[in-house]
Amino acid sequence: MLAGLIAAATVVAIDVGHYLERPGAISAYGVTEFEYNHALAAVLAARLASDGAPVRLIGQRGEMADLWARPAQAETAGAGFFLSIHHDSVKEEYLQAWTWNGRALRHSEQFAGFSLFVSRLNPRLAESLACASAIGAELRQAGLSVATHHGLSSEGVARPWADETNGVYYYDNLVVLKAASVPAVLLEAGVIVNREEERALAGAARRALTAEAVRRGLGRCGVMAAP
């Protein structure tokens, strides 16, 4: 355990990725990513609060278009750790058209799994990476697989591994990570354009499993008391 790595984390900031006007990816079954992010963030916040962790939800009303304001709000709240919640898609060339309930949608069965991101521009990179690796290890221990499709972005930018075993990539220019003054991690909880994985991600069991794994990971890296 990395106890003491992050000193006196009084608040865990949980950032709900995207917002209502730009809700992120559209899932295989036509649900916005923001809806998935919102639902998982609520479950995670409740899980951490049940262990006595002060939690600050950021962007939960879907109004925060300014990405720079998110880590700033976390800092104002006295957060000692920043976690941004997202759900994943894939590059355009992997998406296939299909129709669900009369609606034209797209899906891809080629990729699945979770991934985590840290920024080398964050001033607390060592702690960020330690926590991302700990969360990834717990997600793997819970039976989830690592997503491997982020090696090259849709813009042709390489996303190098920070910890391949535990599903952690470097993504240096993500605003919510590089602008945070505290250790910061972004979690892609799963691939919502994969029809089978989306079914799981939409369920209470997968959300509870993910929340518990995150809680245990935060315990391993010293943000919370060890599980």
C-alpha positions in Angstrom: 0.0 0.0 0.0 1.1 3.5 -0.7 -0.2 5.0 2.5 0.9 8.6 3.1 1.6 9.2 -0.6 -1.2 11.8 -0.7 -1.4 13.8 2.4 -4.7 14.7 4.1 -7.0 14.2 1.2 -10.0 15.9 2.8 -12.3 15.7 -0.3 -12.4 13.5 -3.3 -13.7 15.4 -6.3 -15.7 13.3 -8.8 -16.0 15.0 -12.1 -19.0 14.0 -14.3 -17.5 14.0 -17.8 -19.1 16.1 -20.6 -22.3 18.2 -20.3 -25.8 18.4 -21.7 -25.0 20.5 -24.7 -22.1 18.3 -25.7 -22.9 15.0 -24.0 -20.0 13.0 -25.5 -20.3 9.7 -27.3 -23.6 8.1 -28.3 -23.8 4.5 -27.2 -24.8 1.5 -29.4 -28.3 1.7 -28.0 -28.6 5.5 -28.3 -27.8 6.7 -24.8 -25.5 9.7 -24.3 -22.2 9.2 -22.6 -23.1 12.0 -20.1 -26.0 9.9 -18.9 -23.7 7.0 -18.2 -21.1 9.2 -16.6 -23.7 10.8 -14.3 -25.1 7.4 -13.2 -21.7 5.9 -12.4 -20.5 9.1 -10.6 -23.5 9.0 -8.4 -22.9 5.3 -7.4 -19.2 6.0 -6.8 -19.9 9.1 -4.7 -22.4 7.1 -2.5 -19.8 4.3 -2.2 -17.0 6.6 -1.0 -19.4 8.5 1.3 -20.4 5.3 2.9 -16.8 4.9 4.1 -16.8 8.5 5.4 -15.0 10.1 2.6 -16.0 13.7 1.9 -17.0 13.8 -1.8 -17.6 16.8 -4.1 -19.5 16.1 -7.4 -18.5 18.4 -10.2 -20.6 19.0 -13.3 -23.4 16.7 -12.2 -26.1 19.2 -13.4 -24.7 19.1 -16.9 -24.0 22.8 -17.1 -20.2 22.9 -16.9 -19.0 23.7 -20.4 -15.7 25.2 -19.2 -13.3 22.4 -18.6 -10.8 24.6 -16.8 -13.5 25.4 -14.2 -13.7 21.8 -13.2 -10.3 21.4 -11.5 -10.6 25.0 -10.2 -13.9 24.1 -8.5 -12.2 21.0 -7.0 -9.4 23.2 -5.6 -11.9 25.6 -4.1 -13.7 22.6 -2.5 -10.4 21.6 -0.8 -10.1 18.4 -2.8 -7.1 16.2 -2.4 -7.8 14.0 -5.4 -9.6 14.6 -8.7 -11.3 11.7 -10.6 -13.0 12.4 -13.9 -15.6 9.7 -14.9 -16.1 8.9 -18.6 -17.3 6.0 -20.9 -15.5 5.1 -24.1 -16.0 5.0 -27.8 -13.7 4.0 -30.7 -12.3 5.6 -33.8 -14.7 6.4 -36.6 -13.3 3.7 -38.9 -14.3 0.9 -36.4 -18.0 2.0 -36.1 -20.7 0.1 -38.1 -24.2 1.2 -38.8 -27.2 -0.6 -37.3 -30.8 0.1 -36.4 -32.2 -0.2 -32.9 -35.9 0.5 -32.3 -36.2 2.3 -35.6 -33.2 4.6 -34.8 -30.1 4.7 -37.0 -27.1 4.1 -34.7 -23.5 2.9 -34.7 -21.7 0.2 -32.8 -18.4 -1.7 -32.7 -17.7 -5.1 -31.2 -14.0 -4.9 -31.8 -13.0 -3.3 -28.5 -14.0 -3.4 -24.9 -12.7 -2.8 -21.4 -11.6 0.1 -19.1 -8.7 2.5 -19.4 -7.2 5.2 -17.2 -5.4 8.4 -18.1 -2.9 10.7 -16.4 -1.1 13.8 -17.6 2.6 14.4 -17.4 1.8 18.1 -17.2 0.0 17.6 -13.8 2.3 18.8 -11.0 1.5 15.6 -9.0 2.2 13.1 -11.7 3.8 10.5 -9.4 0.7 10.4 -7.2 -1.6 10.5 -10.1 0.1 7.5 -11.7 0.2 5.6 -8.5 -3.5 5.9 -8.0 -4.4 5.2 -11.6 -2.3 2.0 -11.4 -3.9 1.0 -8.1 -7.4 1.6 -9.5 -6.6 -0.4 -12.7 -5.2 -3.2 -10.6 -8.4 -3.4 -8.6 -10.6 -3.3 -11.8 -8.5 -6.2 -13.2 -8.8 -8.1 -9.9 -12.6 -7.6 -10.2 -12.5 -9.4 -13.6 -12.6 -6.4 -16.0 -10.3 -6.2 -19.0 -8.0 -3.5 -20.1 -8.9 -1.5 -23.3 -6.1 -1.6 -25.7 -7.3 0.7 -28.5 -5.9 4.1 -27.3 -2.4 3.6 -28.7 -3.2 6.1 -31.5 -6.0 8.7 -31.3 -8.3 9.7 -34.1 -6.1 12.7 -34.6 -3.1 10.5 -35.1 -1.6 11.4 -31.7 0.1 8.6 -29.8 -1.2 7.8 -26.4 1.7 6.0 -24.8 1.3 3.5 -22.0 2.1 4.7 -18.5 1.3 1.3 -17.0 0.2 -1.2 -19.6 -0.5 -4.0 -17.2 -3.1 -1.9 -15.4 -4.6 0.0 -18.3 -3.0 3.4 -17.7 -2.1 5.8 -20.6 -0.5 9.2 -20.7 -2.8 11.9 -22.2 -0.9 15.0 -21.4 -3.2 17.7 -22.8 -6.4 16.7 -21.2 -7.5 19.9 -19.5 -9.1 18.4 -16.4 -5.9 16.5 -15.7 -3.2 19.0 -16.6 -5.0 21.9 -14.9 -5.5 20.2 -11.6 -3.2 21.1 -8.8 -3.9 17.8 -7.0 -3.4 14.2 -8.2 -5.8 13.6 -11.1 -7.0 10.6 -13.0 -9.5 10.1 -15.8 -11.4 6.8 -15.9 -13.0 5.4 -19.0 -15.2 2.8 -17.4 -16.0 0.8 -20.5 -16.9 1.0 -24.2 -20.5 2.0 -24.7 -20.5 1.5 -28.5 -19.9 -2.2 -27.8 -23.4 -3.7 -27.6 -22.5 -6.4 -25.1 -20.4 -4.3 -22.9 -23.0 -1.5 -22.9 -25.6 -3.9 -21.5 -23.3 -4.6 -18.6 -22.4 -0.9 -18.1 -26.0 0.0 -17.9 -26.6 -2.3 -15.0 -26.4 -1.8 -11.3 -24.0 -4.7 -10.8 -21.3 -3.3 -13.1 -21.6 0.1 -11.6 -21.3 -1.3 -8.0 -18.3 -3.4 -9.0 -16.6 -0.5 -10.6 -17.3 1.8 -7.6 -15.9 -0.8 -5.2 -12.8 -1.3 -7.3 -12.2 2.5 -7.4 -12.7 2.7 -3.7 -10.2 -0.1 -3.1 -7.7 1.5 -5.5 -8.0 4.8 -3.6 -7.3 2.9 -0.4 -4.2 1.3 -1.9 -2.7 4.7 -3.0 -3.4 6.5 0.3 -6.3 8.7 -0.7 -8.6 6.9 1.6 -8.2 4.4 4.5 -7.0 1.1 3.2 -9.9 -1.3 2.5 
